[in-house]
Amino acid sequence: MFVGGILRGINKSYGFPYTPMVVLYGCLVAKFGAMLDVIGESSLILSKINPHMLLFIFIPVLIFESGFNMSWYVFKRCAVNILILAAPGVLWGAVLLAGCFKYILGYGDDEISWNGAFMLGSVLSATDPVAVVALLKELGASTRYNVLVEGEALLNDGTAMVFYQLFSELAKGN
């Protein structure tokens, strides 16, 4: 939190974008963590955190924050575009990725079934533009564009989970 406060101060004073500074800080801690004593030790401990714990702590907070701060009026006006990006976009991404696994990368049926390829494609096609949304807000993009990107992020995670469950059940049946 201390480093986040310092980076936020740099952002306010000099106008450097906050998100790239956080990424750069993370890269530096990962590279030079052994030399950073307490910070390096704490980053090592955090790198071994259970992924399920991370999921259950941060995802509900991020979803709540996105939904709570979104303009309902603008969301209603963008709902059709958001739904087009979320549902068919994820399905189309899953189909393209499954095709890439099977045809371009050449995985045979003994390595991954079509349902398995669709399952993996549905997981990989769900984009999570949290950093993009933060950067758009920071740069002062229009509310309509922010709601479009953030609304799509909210709905495509759910769509990807539904497709994952569907293809998972189909893959178990093979």
Contacts in CASP RR format, 6 or more apart in sequence:
PFRMAT RR
TARGET T0000
AUTHOR 0000-0000-0000
METHOD contacts of the structure
MODEL  1
MFVGGILRGINKSYGFPYTPMVVLYGCLVAKFGAMLDVIGESSLILSKIN
PHMLLFIFIPVLIFESGFNMSWYVFKRCAVNILILAAPGVLWGAVLLAGC
FKYILGYGDDEISWNGAFMLGSVLSATDPVAVVALLKELGASTRYNVLVE
GEALLNDGTAMVFYQLFSELAKGN
3 25 0 8 1.000
4 22 0 8 1.000
7 18 0 8 1.000
7 21 0 8 1.000
7 22 0 8 1.000
7 25 0 8 1.000
8 18 0 8 1.000
10 16 0 8 1.000
10 21 0 8 1.000
11 17 0 8 1.000
11 18 0 8 1.000
11 21 0 8 1.000
11 138 0 8 1.000
17 135 0 8 1.000
17 138 0 8 1.000
17 139 0 8 1.000
18 134 0 8 1.000
18 138 0 8 1.000
19 131 0 8 1.000
19 134 0 8 1.000
19 135 0 8 1.000
19 138 0 8 1.000
23 131 0 8 1.000
26 43 0 8 1.000
29 36 0 8 1.000
29 39 0 8 1.000
29 40 0 8 1.000
29 43 0 8 1.000
30 43 0 8 1.000
33 39 0 8 1.000
33 40 0 8 1.000
33 43 0 8 1.000
33 44 0 8 1.000
34 40 0 8 1.000
36 43 0 8 1.000
62 130 0 8 1.000
63 154 0 8 1.000
63 157 0 8 1.000
66 133 0 8 1.000
66 150 0 8 1.000
66 151 0 8 1.000
66 153 0 8 1.000
66 154 0 8 1.000
67 150 0 8 1.000
67 154 0 8 1.000
70 147 0 8 1.000
70 150 0 8 1.000
70 151 0 8 1.000
71 143 0 8 1.000
71 147 0 8 1.000
74 143 0 8 1.000
74 144 0 8 1.000
74 147 0 8 1.000
75 82 0 8 1.000
75 147 0 8 1.000
75 151 0 8 1.000
77 144 0 8 1.000
78 144 0 8 1.000
78 147 0 8 1.000
78 148 0 8 1.000
78 151 0 8 1.000
81 148 0 8 1.000
82 147 0 8 1.000
82 148 0 8 1.000
82 151 0 8 1.000
82 152 0 8 1.000
82 155 0 8 1.000
83 155 0 8 1.000
85 148 0 8 1.000
85 152 0 8 1.000
85 156 0 8 1.000
86 151 0 8 1.000
86 152 0 8 1.000
86 155 0 8 1.000
86 156 0 8 1.000
86 158 0 8 1.000
86 159 0 8 1.000
87 155 0 8 1.000
87 156 0 8 1.000
87 159 0 8 1.000
89 125 0 8 1.000
89 156 0 8 1.000
90 122 0 8 1.000
90 125 0 8 1.000
90 126 0 8 1.000
90 156 0 8 1.000
90 159 0 8 1.000
90 160 0 8 1.000
90 163 0 8 1.000
91 122 0 8 1.000
91 159 0 8 1.000
91 163 0 8 1.000
92 125 0 8 1.000
93 121 0 8 1.000
93 125 0 8 1.000
94 118 0 8 1.000
94 121 0 8 1.000
94 122 0 8 1.000
94 124 0 8 1.000
94 125 0 8 1.000
94 160 0 8 1.000
94 163 0 8 1.000
94 167 0 8 1.000
95 118 0 8 1.000
96 125 0 8 1.000
97 117 0 8 1.000
97 120 0 8 1.000
97 121 0 8 1.000
97 124 0 8 1.000
97 125 0 8 1.000
98 114 0 8 1.000
98 116 0 8 1.000
98 117 0 8 1.000
98 118 0 8 1.000
98 120 0 8 1.000
98 121 0 8 1.000
99 117 0 8 1.000
101 107 0 8 1.000
101 112 0 8 1.000
101 117 0 8 1.000
101 120 0 8 1.000
101 121 0 8 1.000
102 108 0 8 1.000
102 112 0 8 1.000
102 114 0 8 1.000
102 117 0 8 1.000
107 117 0 8 1.000
112 120 0 8 1.000
113 171 0 8 1.000
113 174 0 8 1.000
115 167 0 8 1.000
115 170 0 8 1.000
115 171 0 8 1.000
115 173 0 8 1.000
115 174 0 8 1.000
116 167 0 8 1.000
116 171 0 8 1.000
118 163 0 8 1.000
118 167 0 8 1.000
118 170 0 8 1.000
119 163 0 8 1.000
119 164 0 8 1.000
119 167 0 8 1.000
119 168 0 8 1.000
119 170 0 8 1.000
119 171 0 8 1.000
122 160 0 8 1.000
122 163 0 8 1.000
122 164 0 8 1.000
122 167 0 8 1.000
123 160 0 8 1.000
123 164 0 8 1.000
125 160 0 8 1.000
126 156 0 8 1.000
126 157 0 8 1.000
126 158 0 8 1.000
126 159 0 8 1.000
126 160 0 8 1.000
126 161 0 8 1.000
127 153 0 8 1.000
127 156 0 8 1.000
128 153 0 8 1.000
128 157 0 8 1.000
129 149 0 8 1.000
129 150 0 8 1.000
129 152 0 8 1.000
129 153 0 8 1.000
130 153 0 8 1.000
132 149 0 8 1.000
133 146 0 8 1.000
133 149 0 8 1.000
133 150 0 8 1.000
133 153 0 8 1.000
136 145 0 8 1.000
136 146 0 8 1.000
136 149 0 8 1.000
137 146 0 8 1.000
END
